[in-house]
Amino acid sequence: MERPEAVRATSAWTARALGVGAHALAPEEGMPLLNQAWGADHFFAALMPAEREQVGRVLEFVTVPAGRELIHQDEKGDYALIILSGVVAVDRVQPTGERARLAEAREGDVVGEMSLLDAGARFASCLTLTPCRLAVLTGQALDDMAIDDPRIGMALTYSMARRLSLRTRQLSARLGALLASQGPTPR
């Protein structure tokens, strides 16, 4: 697989980082937080220390104040955020403008991975509820990792896909319980 050098684009995160007041966090501070947040993850834990350092070189570590919208619903997404510390609200904005809380993401959780993996529009908006430390994974960085070191690229992809799958199962269980509590539907 060859990397199309001439087609490189800047991630949407570059502009969003300015808009949310993100400040760089040194990799020496970010990597221990990532190791703490994802240390028990099967795929991430299987990486050798040098491979984890390589992951740290493709991630951008940042701090973001509370009350900042990291992701806008319906935008095209080319980055995912790993929560290293803090709390992020995941809200679906209704046609009336009201926000319906879907979840609160915490240490180790990932937001924005659906759009990163499927190139679709963002399903929800994500707002920092507390000051947060984040690791930013852009689509370009993930593509580069998949080409340069497929083992590491696959570990990152599997880790995100596993979290997405677990969240989907939880949602399915909640939806099933809700439907069961409403009784049978008339035919």
N, CA and C atoms as a LAMMPS dump frame, in Angstrom:
ITEM: TIMESTEP
0
ITEM: NUMBER OF ATOMS
561
ITEM: BOX BOUNDS ff ff ff
-5.0000000000000000e+02 5.0000000000000000e+02
-5.0000000000000000e+02 5.0000000000000000e+02
-5.0000000000000000e+02 5.0000000000000000e+02
ITEM: ATOMS id mol type element x y z
1 1 1 N 0.84 -1.165 0
2 1 2 C 0 0 0
3 1 3 C 0.895 1.242 0
4 2 1 N 0.608 2.167 -0.856
5 2 2 C 1.426 3.377 -0.918
6 2 3 C 0.669 4.573 -0.389
7 3 1 N 1.402 5.452 0.227
8 3 2 C 0.831 6.668 0.807
9 3 3 C 0.749 7.749 -0.257
10 4 1 N -0.433 8.304 -0.494
11 4 2 C -0.554 9.38 -1.494
12 4 3 C -0.066 10.71 -0.925
13 5 1 N 1.229 10.978 -1.038
14 5 2 C 1.84 12.17 -0.452
15 5 3 C 1.19 13.465 -0.941
16 6 1 N 0.805 13.513 -2.204
17 6 2 C 0.28 14.751 -2.779
18 6 3 C -1.147 15.052 -2.326
19 7 1 N -1.795 14.092 -1.673
20 7 2 C -3.205 14.26 -1.328
21 7 3 C -3.395 14.539 0.164
22 8 1 N -2.343 14.798 0.873
23 8 2 C -2.437 15.04 2.31
24 8 3 C -3.286 16.259 2.614
25 9 1 N -4.099 16.139 3.638
26 9 2 C -4.942 17.259 4.052
27 9 3 C -4.766 17.473 5.546
28 10 1 N -5.005 18.671 5.968
29 10 2 C -4.956 18.975 7.383
30 10 3 C -6.23 18.445 8.023
31 11 1 N -6.107 17.883 9.187
32 11 2 C -7.26 17.361 9.905
33 11 3 C -8.163 18.503 10.363
34 12 1 N -9.453 18.183 10.476
35 12 2 C -10.403 19.16 11.026
36 12 3 C -10.042 19.504 12.467
37 13 1 N -9.284 18.636 13.121
38 13 2 C -8.89 18.921 14.498
39 13 3 C -8.046 20.188 14.584
40 14 1 N -7.243 20.459 13.575
41 14 2 C -6.375 21.635 13.598
42 14 3 C -7.182 22.9 13.853
43 15 1 N -8.28 23.06 13.127
44 15 2 C -9.142 24.232 13.321
45 15 3 C -9.91 24.138 14.63
46 16 1 N -10.403 22.95 14.958
47 16 2 C -11.188 22.783 16.184
48 16 3 C -10.336 23.066 17.413
49 17 1 N -9.071 22.654 17.387
50 17 2 C -8.177 22.885 18.525
51 17 3 C -8.082 24.369 18.847
52 18 1 N -7.991 25.186 17.819
53 18 2 C -7.953 26.638 18.034
54 18 3 C -9.263 27.13 18.628
55 19 1 N -10.373 26.637 18.092
56 19 2 C -11.689 27.08 18.546
57 19 3 C -12.023 26.7 19.976
58 20 1 N -11.49 25.57 20.455
59 20 2 C -11.803 25.125 21.82
60 20 3 C -10.737 25.538 22.829
61 21 1 N -9.715 26.215 22.359
62 21 2 C -8.663 26.651 23.279
63 21 3 C -7.792 25.519 23.78
64 22 1 N -7.548 24.53 22.913
65 22 2 C -6.696 23.4 23.295
66 22 3 C -5.252 23.87 23.457
67 23 1 N -4.602 23.335 24.467
68 23 2 C -3.188 23.61 24.7
69 23 3 C -2.418 22.306 24.625
70 24 1 N -1.258 22.354 24.005
71 24 2 C -0.432 21.163 23.852
72 24 3 C -0.034 20.609 25.213
73 25 1 N -0.039 19.311 25.293
74 25 2 C 0.422 18.585 26.467
75 25 3 C 1.628 17.783 26
76 26 1 N 2.727 17.899 26.684
77 26 2 C 3.951 17.213 26.272
78 26 3 C 3.734 15.703 26.244
79 27 1 N 4.294 15.03 25.234
80 27 2 C 4.172 13.571 25.172
81 27 3 C 4.655 12.88 26.454
82 28 1 N 5.63 13.494 27.135
83 28 2 C 6.127 12.907 28.386
84 28 3 C 5.038 12.899 29.464
85 29 1 N 4.074 13.806 29.346
86 29 2 C 2.926 13.825 30.257
87 29 3 C 1.781 12.994 29.708
88 30 1 N 1.583 13.036 28.393
89 30 2 C 0.458 12.341 27.77
90 30 3 C 0.604 10.836 27.738
91 31 1 N 1.795 10.333 27.452
92 31 2 C 1.971 8.886 27.337
93 31 3 C 1.688 8.13 28.636
94 32 1 N 2.158 8.601 29.806
95 32 2 C 1.796 7.885 31.04
96 32 3 C 0.28 7.859 31.26
97 33 1 N -0.403 8.941 30.871
98 33 2 C -1.861 8.973 31.007
99 33 3 C -2.511 7.965 30.057
100 34 1 N -1.995 7.878 28.836
101 34 2 C -2.522 6.898 27.883
102 34 3 C -2.257 5.477 28.377
103 35 1 N -1.059 5.236 28.888
104 35 2 C -0.745 3.907 29.417
105 35 3 C -1.661 3.547 30.582
106 36 1 N -1.989 4.527 31.41
107 36 2 C -2.906 4.29 32.53
108 36 3 C -4.323 4.014 32.017
109 37 1 N -4.773 4.817 31.053
110 37 2 C -6.142 4.697 30.547
111 37 3 C -6.354 3.429 29.72
112 38 1 N -5.356 3.049 28.947
113 38 2 C -5.509 1.907 28.046
114 38 3 C -4.628 0.718 28.41
115 39 1 N -3.957 0.786 29.556
116 39 2 C -3.028 -0.279 29.941
117 39 3 C -3.653 -1.657 30.035
118 40 1 N -4.925 -1.735 30.393
119 40 2 C -5.599 -3.024 30.521
120 40 3 C -6.238 -3.479 29.207
121 41 1 N -6.23 -2.614 28.195
122 41 2 C -6.801 -2.977 26.901
123 41 3 C -5.953 -4.087 26.277
124 42 1 N -6.603 -5.159 25.879
125 42 2 C -5.91 -6.341 25.364
126 42 3 C -4.944 -5.995 24.227
127 43 1 N -5.389 -5.233 23.255
128 43 2 C -4.578 -4.945 22.081
129 43 3 C -3.466 -3.953 22.386
130 44 1 N -3.773 -2.93 23.159
131 44 2 C -2.767 -1.937 23.513
132 44 3 C -1.719 -2.551 24.445
133 45 1 N -2.159 -3.369 25.392
134 45 2 C -1.237 -4.006 26.333
135 45 3 C -0.271 -4.955 25.622
136 46 1 N -0.688 -5.497 24.475
137 46 2 C 0.169 -6.431 23.742
138 46 3 C 1.309 -5.723 23.004
139 47 1 N 1.245 -4.4 22.902
140 47 2 C 2.316 -3.666 22.236
141 47 3 C 3.547 -3.589 23.13
142 48 1 N 4.7 -3.694 22.527
143 48 2 C 5.967 -3.562 23.242
144 48 3 C 6.152 -2.085 23.626
145 49 1 N 6.961 -1.783 24.653
146 49 2 C 7.173 -0.381 25.044
147 49 3 C 7.6 0.518 23.876
148 50 1 N 8.452 0.029 22.993
149 50 2 C 8.886 0.836 21.846
150 50 3 C 7.716 1.093 20.893
151 51 1 N 6.811 0.125 20.771
152 51 2 C 5.641 0.313 19.906
153 51 3 C 4.677 1.325 20.519
154 52 1 N 4.539 1.294 21.833
155 52 2 C 3.693 2.291 22.497
156 52 3 C 4.269 3.689 22.304
157 53 1 N 5.592 3.806 22.367
158 53 2 C 6.229 5.104 22.12
159 53 3 C 5.934 5.577 20.703
160 54 1 N 5.899 4.639 19.758
161 54 2 C 5.572 4.981 18.379
162 54 3 C 4.138 5.512 18.298
163 55 1 N 3.233 4.905 19.047
164 55 2 C 1.853 5.393 19.111
165 55 3 C 1.861 6.832 19.625
166 56 1 N 2.642 7.077 20.667
167 56 2 C 2.732 8.418 21.239
168 56 3 C 3.226 9.467 20.259
169 57 1 N 3.995 9.031 19.28
170 57 2 C 4.514 9.985 18.282
171 57 3 C 3.459 10.362 17.241
172 58 1 N 2.428 9.531 17.055
173 58 2 C 1.394 9.874 16.063
174 58 3 C 0.189 10.551 16.704
175 59 1 N 0.115 10.503 18.023
176 59 2 C -0.981 11.165 18.729
177 59 3 C -0.592 12.595 19.065
178 60 1 N -1.601 13.432 19.184
179 60 2 C -1.396 14.784 19.69
180 60 3 C -2.034 14.821 21.074
181 61 1 N -1.295 15.221 22.082
182 61 2 C -1.815 15.296 23.445
183 61 3 C -2.161 16.743 23.75
184 62 1 N -3.361 16.96 24.284
185 62 2 C -3.816 18.325 24.555
186 62 3 C -4.609 18.385 25.86
187 63 1 N -4.735 19.605 26.363
188 63 2 C -5.66 19.896 27.458
189 63 3 C -6.719 20.849 26.897
190 64 1 N -7.948 20.677 27.36
191 64 2 C -9.058 21.517 26.896
192 64 3 C -9.879 21.925 28.117
193 65 1 N -10.211 23.204 28.248
194 65 2 C -11.026 23.65 29.388
195 65 3 C -12.443 23.081 29.342
196 66 1 N -13.136 23.197 30.459
197 66 2 C -14.536 22.775 30.542
198 66 3 C -15.406 23.675 29.671
199 67 1 N -16.53 23.124 29.216
200 67 2 C -17.494 23.909 28.46
201 67 3 C -17.152 24.113 26.998
202 68 1 N -16.32 23.263 26.434
203 68 2 C -15.906 23.412 25.034
204 68 3 C -16.442 22.244 24.203
205 69 1 N -16.98 22.569 23.032
206 69 2 C -17.54 21.545 22.149
207 69 3 C -16.436 20.978 21.257
208 70 1 N -16.07 19.739 21.547
209 70 2 C -14.981 19.067 20.847
210 70 3 C -15.409 18.548 19.483
211 71 1 N -16.664 18.13 19.402
212 71 2 C -17.215 17.527 18.191
213 71 3 C -18.607 18.095 17.975
214 72 1 N -18.901 18.47 16.742
215 72 2 C -20.234 18.967 16.388
216 72 3 C -21.008 17.868 15.662
217 73 1 N -22.235 17.662 16.082
218 73 2 C -23.105 16.691 15.432
219 73 3 C -23.239 17.027 13.947
220 74 1 N -23.263 16.002 13.118
221 74 2 C -23.476 16.069 11.663
222 74 3 C -22.285 16.553 10.853
223 75 1 N -21.197 16.987 11.504
224 75 2 C -20.016 17.37 10.725
225 75 3 C -19.302 16.113 10.236
226 76 1 N -18.494 16.274 9.232
227 76 2 C -17.654 15.172 8.776
228 76 3 C -16.501 15.066 9.755
229 77 1 N -16.211 13.857 10.178
230 77 2 C -15.174 13.688 11.194
231 77 3 C -13.974 12.933 10.686
232 78 1 N -12.794 13.45 10.982
233 78 2 C -11.565 12.752 10.605
234 78 3 C -10.601 12.646 11.787
235 79 1 N -11.166 12.698 12.998
236 79 2 C -10.34 12.503 14.176
237 79 3 C -11.19 11.878 15.283
238 80 1 N -10.507 11.175 16.163
239 80 2 C -11.127 10.622 17.364
240 80 3 C -10.334 11.132 18.555
241 81 1 N -10.987 11.173 19.698
242 81 2 C -10.358 11.671 20.916
243 81 3 C -10.398 10.595 21.99
244 82 1 N -9.247 10.308 22.556
245 82 2 C -9.156 9.377 23.675
246 82 3 C -9.15 10.23 24.939
247 83 1 N -10.093 9.968 25.833
248 83 2 C -10.185 10.734 27.075
249 83 3 C -9.127 10.187 28.035
250 84 1 N -8.176 11.029 28.404
251 84 2 C -7.121 10.639 29.345
252 84 3 C -7.492 11.031 30.769
253 85 1 N -8.212 12.135 30.912
254 85 2 C -8.769 12.549 32.205
255 85 3 C -9.88 13.549 31.93
256 86 1 N -10.816 13.62 32.854
257 86 2 C -11.942 14.526 32.693
258 86 3 C -13.196 13.802 32.235
259 87 1 N -14.248 14.58 31.996
260 87 2 C -15.536 14.028 31.598
261 87 3 C -16.05 14.805 30.385
262 88 1 N -16.532 14.062 29.387
263 88 2 C -17.062 14.637 28.154
264 88 3 C -18.496 14.149 27.975
265 89 1 N -19.428 15.084 27.783
266 89 2 C -20.825 14.741 27.514
267 89 3 C -20.967 14.396 26.037
268 90 1 N -21.699 13.309 25.779
269 90 2 C -22.028 12.912 24.415
270 90 3 C -23.529 13.134 24.277
271 91 1 N -23.896 14.152 23.509
272 91 2 C -25.291 14.574 23.389
273 91 3 C -25.759 14.515 21.948
274 92 1 N -27 14.106 21.776
275 92 2 C -27.656 14.177 20.468
276 92 3 C -28.499 15.442 20.485
277 93 1 N -28.208 16.363 19.575
278 93 2 C -28.947 17.61 19.505
279 93 3 C -30.249 17.345 18.742
280 94 1 N -31.375 17.66 19.395
281 94 2 C -32.692 17.426 18.821
282 94 3 C -33.057 18.55 17.852
283 95 1 N -34.05 18.32 16.98
284 95 2 C -34.469 19.381 16.049
285 95 3 C -34.883 20.672 16.76
286 96 1 N -35.324 20.549 18.013
287 96 2 C -35.719 21.738 18.782
288 96 3 C -34.521 22.497 19.332
289 97 1 N -33.332 21.902 19.207
290 97 2 C -32.126 22.511 19.756
291 97 3 C -31.766 21.968 21.124
292 98 1 N -32.683 21.236 21.749
293 98 2 C -32.389 20.634 23.051
294 98 3 C -31.383 19.502 22.876
295 99 1 N -30.62 19.267 23.938
296 99 2 C -29.611 18.213 23.92
297 99 3 C -30.11 17.017 24.726
298 100 1 N -30.054 15.839 24.13
299 100 2 C -30.398 14.596 24.827
300 100 3 C -29.087 13.896 25.158
301 101 1 N -28.826 13.706 26.439
302 101 2 C -27.575 13.093 26.881
303 101 3 C -27.588 11.597 26.564
304 102 1 N -26.645 11.165 25.753
305 102 2 C -26.51 9.755 25.415
306 102 3 C -25.544 9.051 26.348
307 103 1 N -24.494 9.771 26.743
308 103 2 C -23.467 9.156 27.593
309 103 3 C -22.557 10.24 28.136
310 104 1 N -21.744 9.842 29.086
311 104 2 C -20.645 10.674 29.562
312 104 3 C -19.376 9.851 29.437
313 105 1 N -18.439 10.338 28.655
314 105 2 C -17.184 9.636 28.41
315 105 3 C -16.161 10.043 29.469
316 106 1 N -15.423 9.04 29.925
317 106 2 C -14.417 9.242 30.966
318 106 3 C -13.095 8.601 30.549
319 107 1 N -12.147 8.597 31.472
320 107 2 C -10.811 8.063 31.219
321 107 3 C -10.866 6.73 30.469
322 108 1 N -10.154 6.685 29.358
323 108 2 C -10.061 5.474 28.548
324 108 3 C -11.095 5.383 27.447
325 109 1 N -12.167 6.153 27.554
326 109 2 C -13.2 6.136 26.516
327 109 3 C -12.713 6.893 25.286
328 110 1 N -13.349 6.595 24.165
329 110 2 C -13.026 7.265 22.905
330 110 3 C -14.3 7.894 22.375
331 111 1 N -14.199 9.112 21.881
332 111 2 C -15.316 9.771 21.204
333 111 3 C -14.864 10.122 19.79
334 112 1 N -15.804 10.056 18.857
335 112 2 C -15.493 10.395 17.476
336 112 3 C -14.973 9.243 16.646
337 113 1 N -14.879 8.061 17.242
338 113 2 C -14.306 6.926 16.515
339 113 3 C -15.207 6.41 15.404
340 114 1 N -16.527 6.556 15.547
341 114 2 C -17.422 6.073 14.493
342 114 3 C -17.109 6.784 13.178
343 115 1 N -17.035 8.092 13.205
344 115 2 C -16.76 8.855 11.983
345 115 3 C -15.344 8.623 11.486
346 116 1 N -14.412 8.415 12.399
347 116 2 C -13.041 8.144 11.993
348 116 3 C -12.982 6.82 11.229
349 117 1 N -13.723 5.82 11.714
350 117 2 C -13.665 4.5 11.095
351 117 3 C -14.528 4.362 9.85
352 118 1 N -15.699 5.032 9.825
353 118 2 C -16.593 4.834 8.672
354 118 3 C -16.713 6.046 7.756
355 119 1 N -16.015 7.129 8.063
356 119 2 C -16.022 8.355 7.251
357 119 3 C -17.41 8.97 7.13
358 120 1 N -18.304 8.645 8.054
359 120 2 C -19.643 9.213 8.044
360 120 3 C -19.711 10.485 8.866
361 121 1 N -20.901 11.075 8.871
362 121 2 C -21.127 12.288 9.655
363 121 3 C -21.166 11.949 11.144
364 122 1 N -20.826 12.918 11.97
365 122 2 C -20.866 12.729 13.419
366 122 3 C -22.31 12.511 13.871
367 123 1 N -22.512 11.524 14.722
368 123 2 C -23.848 11.198 15.217
369 123 3 C -24.268 12.099 16.373
370 124 1 N -23.29 12.599 17.122
371 124 2 C -23.584 13.38 18.322
372 124 3 C -22.562 14.492 18.488
373 125 1 N -22.866 15.393 19.403
374 125 2 C -21.941 16.445 19.795
375 125 3 C -21.262 16.033 21.093
376 126 1 N -20.04 16.477 21.297
377 126 2 C -19.292 16.138 22.502
378 126 3 C -18.789 17.425 23.153
379 127 1 N -19.128 17.6 24.419
380 127 2 C -18.845 18.82 25.165
381 127 3 C -18.071 18.472 26.434
382 128 1 N -16.976 19.173 26.683
383 128 2 C -16.218 18.919 27.91
384 128 3 C -17.026 19.428 29.108
385 129 1 N -17.243 18.563 30.083
386 129 2 C -17.943 18.955 31.308
387 129 3 C -16.966 19.405 32.38
388 130 1 N -15.736 18.94 32.278
389 130 2 C -14.655 19.31 33.191
390 130 3 C -13.43 19.61 32.326
391 131 1 N -12.404 20.2 32.9
392 131 2 C -11.159 20.295 32.129
393 131 3 C -10.72 18.875 31.749
394 132 1 N -10.252 18.717 30.53
395 132 2 C -9.906 17.38 30.028
396 132 3 C -8.502 17.342 29.456
397 133 1 N -7.896 16.178 29.595
398 133 2 C -6.662 15.881 28.885
399 133 3 C -7.025 14.794 27.876
400 134 1 N -6.611 15.009 26.632
401 134 2 C -7.032 14.154 25.534
402 134 3 C -5.845 13.733 24.674
403 135 1 N -6.009 12.596 24.013
404 135 2 C -5.09 12.188 22.958
405 135 3 C -5.893 12.243 21.668
406 136 1 N -5.374 12.939 20.681
407 136 2 C -6.066 13.12 19.408
408 136 3 C -5.447 12.172 18.389
409 137 1 N -6.313 11.373 17.763
410 137 2 C -5.884 10.469 16.698
411 137 3 C -6.586 10.902 15.422
412 138 1 N -5.831 11.385 14.462
413 138 2 C -6.418 11.807 13.188
414 138 3 C -6.486 10.618 12.232
415 139 1 N -7.354 10.749 11.257
416 139 2 C -7.457 9.716 10.233
417 139 3 C -6.147 9.539 9.49
418 140 1 N -5.474 10.649 9.212
419 140 2 C -4.191 10.58 8.514
420 140 3 C -3.153 9.824 9.341
421 141 1 N -3.121 10.087 10.651
422 141 2 C -2.163 9.39 11.523
423 141 3 C -2.461 7.896 11.564
424 142 1 N -3.744 7.539 11.617
425 142 2 C -4.119 6.126 11.632
426 142 3 C -3.75 5.464 10.302
427 143 1 N -4.003 6.151 9.19
428 143 2 C -3.612 5.622 7.878
429 143 3 C -2.101 5.437 7.797
430 144 1 N -1.352 6.437 8.248
431 144 2 C 0.108 6.344 8.224
432 144 3 C 0.588 5.158 9.055
433 145 1 N 0.003 4.984 10.231
434 145 2 C 0.401 3.886 11.104
435 145 3 C 0.082 2.541 10.453
436 146 1 N -1.074 2.447 9.805
437 146 2 C -1.454 1.2 9.141
438 146 3 C -0.47 0.845 8.025
439 147 1 N 0.075 1.865 7.364
440 147 2 C 1.031 1.637 6.279
441 147 3 C 2.425 1.385 6.843
442 148 1 N 2.859 2.227 7.767
443 148 2 C 4.225 2.155 8.288
444 148 3 C 4.435 0.979 9.24
445 149 1 N 3.455 0.681 10.052
446 149 2 C 3.563 -0.422 11.004
447 149 3 C 2.177 -1.018 11.228
448 150 1 N 1.785 -1.938 10.349
449 150 2 C 0.427 -2.49 10.408
450 150 3 C 0.053 -3.094 11.765
451 151 1 N 1.009 -3.671 12.476
452 151 2 C 0.7 -4.265 13.786
453 151 3 C 0.176 -3.19 14.745
454 152 1 N 0.814 -2.044 14.763
455 152 2 C 0.399 -0.966 15.655
456 152 3 C -0.902 -0.339 15.149
457 153 1 N -1 -0.137 13.837
458 153 2 C -2.229 0.412 13.267
459 153 3 C -3.43 -0.468 13.572
460 154 1 N -3.244 -1.777 13.477
461 154 2 C -4.347 -2.703 13.772
462 154 3 C -4.674 -2.691 15.263
463 155 1 N -3.678 -2.594 16.116
464 155 2 C -3.943 -2.547 17.563
465 155 3 C -4.802 -1.335 17.902
466 156 1 N -4.485 -0.178 17.325
467 156 2 C -5.289 1.028 17.566
468 156 3 C -6.703 0.858 17.022
469 157 1 N -6.813 0.339 15.816
470 157 2 C -8.123 0.145 15.199
471 157 3 C -8.952 -0.848 15.992
472 158 1 N -8.36 -1.967 16.377
473 158 2 C -9.088 -2.969 17.171
474 158 3 C -9.522 -2.409 18.517
475 159 1 N -8.657 -1.633 19.143
476 159 2 C -9.008 -1.049 20.442
477 159 3 C -10.224 -0.141 20.316
478 160 1 N -10.234 0.687 19.281
479 160 2 C -11.387 1.566 19.077
480 160 3 C -12.633 0.769 18.696
481 161 1 N -12.473 -0.215 17.821
482 161 2 C -13.614 -1.023 17.388
483 161 3 C -14.199 -1.809 18.563
484 162 1 N -13.345 -2.307 19.447
485 162 2 C -13.823 -3.04 20.62
486 162 3 C -14.664 -2.127 21.518
487 163 1 N -14.195 -0.924 21.749
488 163 2 C -14.956 0.017 22.57
489 163 3 C -16.292 0.379 21.906
490 164 1 N -16.262 0.561 20.612
491 164 2 C -17.487 0.864 19.869
492 164 3 C -18.467 -0.308 19.958
493 165 1 N -17.964 -1.502 19.827
494 165 2 C -18.814 -2.689 19.924
495 165 3 C -19.433 -2.814 21.314
496 166 1 N -18.647 -2.593 22.351
497 166 2 C -19.175 -2.67 23.718
498 166 3 C -20.263 -1.625 23.94
499 167 1 N -20.033 -0.418 23.43
500 167 2 C -21.029 0.635 23.573
501 167 3 C -22.31 0.285 22.815
502 168 1 N -22.176 -0.313 21.642
503 168 2 C -23.338 -0.727 20.862
504 168 3 C -24.115 -1.811 21.595
505 169 1 N -23.423 -2.749 22.208
506 169 2 C -24.097 -3.801 22.976
507 169 3 C -24.847 -3.21 24.183
508 170 1 N -24.225 -2.259 24.862
509 170 2 C -24.891 -1.611 25.999
510 170 3 C -26.144 -0.874 25.536
511 171 1 N -26.037 -0.173 24.431
512 171 2 C -27.175 0.545 23.886
513 171 3 C -28.284 -0.43 23.483
514 172 1 N -27.912 -1.526 22.862
515 172 2 C -28.9 -2.533 22.47
516 172 3 C -29.61 -3.11 23.683
517 173 1 N -28.862 -3.36 24.747
518 173 2 C -29.479 -3.882 25.971
519 173 3 C -30.443 -2.864 26.573
520 174 1 N -30.04 -1.593 26.601
521 174 2 C -30.922 -0.541 27.128
522 174 3 C -32.175 -0.392 26.279
523 175 1 N -32.018 -0.448 24.969
524 175 2 C -33.155 -0.341 24.066
525 175 3 C -34.081 -1.549 24.232
526 176 1 N -33.506 -2.731 24.349
527 176 2 C -34.306 -3.941 24.563
528 176 3 C -35.106 -3.86 25.841
529 177 1 N -34.482 -3.385 26.92
530 177 2 C -35.177 -3.236 28.2
531 177 3 C -36.298 -2.204 28.092
532 178 1 N -36.038 -1.117 27.394
533 178 2 C -37.052 -0.085 27.215
534 178 3 C -38.254 -0.631 26.438
535 179 1 N -37.977 -1.331 25.356
536 179 2 C -39.062 -1.9 24.55
537 179 3 C -39.843 -2.963 25.326
538 180 1 N -39.137 -3.784 26.107
539 180 2 C -39.812 -4.816 26.906
540 180 3 C -40.705 -4.189 27.978
541 181 1 N -40.298 -3.049 28.525
542 181 2 C -41.099 -2.398 29.579
543 181 3 C -42.381 -1.782 29.015
544 182 1 N -42.401 -1.557 27.708
545 182 2 C -43.582 -0.996 27.085
546 182 3 C -44.616 -2.048 26.695
547 183 1 N -44.262 -3.297 26.854
548 183 2 C -45.186 -4.381 26.538
549 183 3 C -45.214 -4.665 25.059
550 184 1 N -46.028 -5.651 24.662
551 184 2 C -46.07 -6.042 23.259
552 184 3 C -46.705 -4.946 22.395
553 185 1 N -46.221 -4.859 21.178
554 185 2 C -46.777 -3.872 20.246
555 185 3 C -47.945 -4.5 19.498
556 186 1 N -49.021 -3.759 19.316
557 186 2 C -50.182 -4.306 18.568
558 186 3 C -49.817 -4.524 17.116
559 187 1 N -50.409 -5.552 16.543
560 187 2 C -50.133 -5.854 15.131
561 187 3 C -51.235 -5.431 14.252
